Amino acid sequence: MKLSRLWQPRRGLFWVMVAFNGLSSLGAWALRSLPLEGAVFAVVALLSLMNCAGGLLAAWRLVTEPPAASG
């Protein structure tokens, strides 16, 4: 398992990981910066956690799968 396999911009899974992590960061910023009420806070927090889990899963798949054949 090599961490250098995370950088695979030619694979769609790489961009899915980037998008999930970006959305998770945006949700974390909203939770810290905006005055959100109870239900809205819970929804944003849940979506941020789901995005974080999706990004981690995509990263795990990129690291553990064999690299795509170049050609």
Buried (B, 14 or more C-beta within 10 A) or exposed (E): EEEEBEEBEEBEBBEBBBBBBEBBBBBBEBEEEEEBEEEEBEEBBEBBEBBBEBBBBBBEBBBEEEEEEEE
